[in-house]
């Protein structure tokens, strides 16, 4: 098993769990030979990338380092998973949003462009990740919602509406996350 992360803090955290198996690396330019791995994952990565060309580059690199017959697994639609139909979601519905760089149709098209074929999909709950109104307001003020800057009047308007919701400490439903799997043809 080999892990790679671009940030020192995340790589250091992973290295504690996988001593000697984690390196600092940019997923857009992986330091491995073609066809090195039987399986490659990029979990909780694609949604963090701002530019479509960066998402395409990560998918391309994952395909490149995958052995023929190997499987690539990635998370998709992360932001959408947090919309669980709660009163918090109703308050936040009109907020400005950036296009989802990890939208499933986009990721599927990038995979297809690199000859990766759909091999399955799954959903899993983010246990204990349901948001409470108080926590969501705090996250807004910390800048976790990228299109709502901390201290901005629009942000503060959403915070005020969240603070008016009942059960301030009660987490709403957990998000349900999505995975996509792709297989590289055995004979490339």
C-alpha positions in Angstrom: 0.0 0.0 0.0 1.2 3.5 -0.9 -0.3 6.8 0.2 0.3 10.2 -1.3 -0.8 13.7 -0.2 0.3 17.1 -1.2 0.1 18.6 2.3 2.6 17.8 4.9 0.1 17.7 7.7 -2.1 15.1 6.0 0.8 13.0 4.9 2.3 13.1 8.4 -1.1 12.0 9.9 -1.4 9.1 7.3 2.2 8.1 7.9 1.4 7.4 11.6 -1.1 4.8 10.4 1.1 3.5 7.5 4.7 3.9 8.5 7.0 4.0 5.5 4.2 3.9 3.0 3.3 7.6 2.6 4.9 10.3 0.6 4.4 13.9 -0.3 3.2 14.1 -3.9 0.9 16.0 -6.2 -1.9 13.8 -7.5 -1.8 15.7 -10.8 1.8 14.4 -11.3 2.3 11.2 -9.4 5.9 10.0 -9.0 5.2 6.4 -10.1 5.7 4.5 -13.3 2.9 3.6 -15.7 0.9 0.6 -14.6 2.3 0.4 -11.0 -0.9 -0.3 -9.0 -3.7 -2.9 -8.9 -6.0 -0.3 -7.4 -5.9 3.5 -7.0 -8.2 5.7 -5.0 -8.7 9.4 -4.7 -11.2 9.7 -1.9 -12.1 13.2 -0.6 -9.9 14.8 -3.2 -11.7 15.8 -6.4 -14.1 18.2 -4.6 -11.2 20.2 -3.3 -9.9 21.1 -6.7 -10.9 24.4 -8.2 -10.2 23.9 -11.9 -11.7 21.3 -14.2 -8.2 20.7 -15.7 -6.9 19.8 -12.2 -9.7 17.2 -11.8 -9.0 15.8 -15.3 -5.2 15.7 -14.5 -5.8 13.7 -11.3 -8.1 11.2 -13.0 -5.6 10.9 -15.9 -2.7 10.2 -13.4 -4.8 7.6 -11.5 -5.5 5.9 -14.9 -1.8 6.1 -15.9 -0.5 4.4 -12.8 -3.2 1.8 -12.8 -2.2 -1.7 -14.1 -4.3 -3.2 -16.9 -7.3 -4.8 -15.3 -7.0 -2.6 -12.2 -9.7 -0.5 -10.5 -9.9 3.2 -9.8 -12.3 4.3 -7.0 -13.2 7.9 -6.2 -15.7 9.9 -4.3 -18.1 12.0 -6.3 -20.8 14.7 -5.5 -19.4 15.5 -2.0 -21.1 18.8 -1.6 -24.5 17.5 -2.7 -24.3 14.7 -0.1 -24.6 17.2 2.7 -28.0 18.4 1.4 -30.2 16.0 3.3 -33.5 17.8 3.1 -33.3 19.3 6.5 -34.4 22.7 7.8 -30.7 23.7 7.6 -30.7 22.9 3.9 -33.8 25.0 3.4 -32.1 28.0 5.0 -28.9 27.5 3.0 -30.7 26.7 -0.4 -30.3 30.2 -1.8 -26.6 30.5 -1.0 -24.1 31.0 -3.9 -22.4 27.8 -4.9 -19.4 27.0 -7.1 -19.8 24.4 -9.8 -19.1 20.9 -8.3 -15.7 19.8 -9.7 -16.5 16.2 -8.6 -19.9 15.9 -10.2 -20.4 12.3 -11.1 -21.1 12.9 -14.8 -17.9 15.0 -15.1 -15.8 12.4 -13.3 -17.3 9.7 -15.5 -16.4 11.6 -18.6 -12.8 12.2 -17.5 -12.5 8.5 -16.7 -13.9 7.5 -20.1 -11.4 9.8 -21.8 -8.6 7.7 -20.2 -10.2 4.4 -21.2 -11.5 3.6 -17.7 -14.9 1.8 -17.8 -17.6 2.0 -15.2 -17.2 -0.9 -12.7 -19.7 0.0 -10.0 -21.0 2.5 -7.6 -21.9 2.6 -4.0 -23.2 4.9 -1.3 -22.2 5.1 2.3 -23.4 7.1 5.3 -21.1 9.8 6.9 -21.9 8.4 10.4 -21.9 11.2 12.9 -21.5 13.9 10.3 -25.0 15.4 10.4 -24.9 19.1 11.0 -26.6 21.0 13.8 -27.7 24.7 13.2 -25.1 25.9 15.7 -22.3 23.9 14.1 -23.3 25.0 10.6 -23.3 28.7 11.7 -19.8 28.3 13.2 -18.6 26.6 9.9 -20.0 29.5 7.9 -18.2 32.0 10.1 -14.9 30.0 9.6 -15.2 30.1 5.9 -16.0 26.5 5.2 -18.6 27.5 2.7 -16.3 28.8 0.0 -18.7 31.2 -1.7 -19.6 32.9 1.6 -16.6 34.8 3.1 -16.4 35.1 6.9 -17.9 38.4 8.1 -19.7 39.2 4.8 -23.2 40.5 5.3 -24.6 37.7 3.2 -22.9 35.2 5.5 -24.2 36.9 8.6 -27.7 36.8 7.2 -27.5 33.0 6.8 -26.0 32.8 10.4 -29.0 34.7 11.8 -31.5 32.4 10.0 -29.6 29.4 11.2 -29.7 30.7 14.8 -33.5 31.0 14.6 -33.9 27.3 13.9 -35.1 25.0 16.7 -32.9 22.4 18.4 -29.6 24.3 17.9 -27.4 21.4 19.1 -29.3 18.5 17.4 -27.5 17.2 14.4 -29.7 16.6 11.4 -29.5 13.5 9.2 -26.1 12.2 8.3 -24.9 12.8 4.7 -24.8 9.9 2.3 -21.7 9.9 0.2 -21.2 8.4 -3.3 -18.3 6.3 -4.8 -17.6 5.4 -8.4 -15.4 2.6 -9.5 -13.8 2.3 -12.9 -11.8 -0.5 -14.4 -8.8 -0.2 -16.8 -9.2 -2.7 -19.7 -7.0 -5.8 -19.1 -5.5 -5.5 -22.6 -4.6 -1.9 -23.2 
